[in-house]
C-alpha cells in the first residue's frame, strides 16, 4: 500500500510538471492556433533566470527565496514569451508552417545561446533544505519537493480558472477560443488577448522550468526537450484549448508513466504513446476538448 | 444623407472574383434591404464591410474611409453586425455573451432596451447560449449588436432556418429596431423586407443591378425577374 501511495503521489508530482508546461501550450494553440515549438525555450529561460535569482539570494536558500526565484523566473519567461509573440508571431498568424519553422528556430537559438554561455552540463539548482526531506503520507515517505510541484500546479490551475471565469480578459479569451472573428466583430481587439495568453503561458512554463530544474537535479539548456514533447502529448490528450483537460491529462500521464516504469523499467513512455493513440482513435478532440465546427 | 457609401468594391477570395465593382448607398435612419439570389455576393459584401475580407474600392461610414481597417476598429467606428449563422459563443452564458458585447461602462439603458425587446434573454441569462433554440440564439445575436451606440447595423439573413412562429417574433423585433436605426439587411423573406425596408438594392453575379424604392417588390414579374422567386411565396 505504501508503495502504491508513493508511486501515485510521485506520479501526480510529475504530472504537475507536465501541466505547468502544457497549460500555456494549450491556451496558445486553442486561442490562436499557433503551434508553438518555442515553448520549451520559455521554460529554459524561466529556469535560468530562477537559478540566477536563487544563487544571488544567499548561500542558504530559504523557502521564501525559492518562491521568489520561481516567481521571477516565471515573469522573465512570460516577458520573453511576450517579446517573441510581438516580434515574430504577430506577423505569422494563420501561417502555420512559418510559425512552426520560426518557433523551432527560436528554441534552437535560445538553446545555443544558453549552451554557449553556461555549457550544456547540469548546474545544481539551489533549493531549501526542506526539499531533501520526506513527508509521511499514509505511511509512504513522499519526497517533499513533489508536494511543492503539486501545490504549484494546483495554485496555477485555480488562478487560471479564476482569471478565465471572473475577469473580462478571461471572458474574451474563452470567447476567442471559440470564434476569434466574432470577438473582433464585437469591437474587441482579440490580439491583445493573444498577448495576454502568451504572457500567461510563458509564466507557467517559466515556473515549470524552475521546478523541472529541481526535479532534474539541475538547470541546463537541454532540460526542456522531453517536457515539451510531453507537454504536446498532454495538450492533445486533454483537448486543445482546455486547461482543465490539460490538468486531467497531465495527472493521468504522470501517474500511468510512474506505475508502468515501476513494474517494467522503461515501459512508461511506451504506455503513454499507447494512451495517446487510444485517445486519438476514440476521442480525437481529447478528454475535455470540443469538436470544432 | 448616407450613413454608408460603397464605391467600386472588388473582392477576390482564393482567386475567385466575387464582387465586381459594387457601388451603393445606405441612407441614414432607413432600412436598406440587400437582395438577390443565393451566391450573388450579398453576405460577402457585408463581411467585406466588416473587414473580414480584403477588398479594393471605397467604403465610407459617414464620410470616413473604413476599408482596410481592422474589424474591431470598424466596429468601434459604429458598425454592428448580426452574422448569418448567429455565431453566438456556445460555451458562454447568455449574460456573458451580452456583457462581452457591451463596450460602454454605462450600458444600463441599452440592456433595458434589449431585455424589453427580448424578455426571454433576461430569464435565460444563466443558460449556455449553445443550448438555446435557433430563435433564441438569433435574439442573442441581435441583442449583442444593440448594446452599443451604432451608426449602422448590418444584419445577415436573420430569419434563415427559423420556424414560422420565430420568424414572426424576430421580424417584430427587427421592426422595432428599424424605427431607430440605420440598417443594411440581407434577407430572403420578402414579407419581412416589405414590412421594414424603405430602400432596396438588388445584386446579381457580384454587381448591383437595382437601387431604389421598395415599390417594385409588389410587382410579381419584377420580383421573379430580379430575384428568381415569386413575390407571393417569399
Interface residues (C-beta under 8 A of the other chain):
Chain A: X171 X172 X174 X175 X178 X179 X181 X182 X183 X184 X185 X186 X187 X188 X189 X190 X290
Chain B: X50 X51 X52 X70 X71 X72 X75 X76 X81 X83 X87 X89 X90 X91 X92 X96 X99 X100 X101 X103 X144 X148
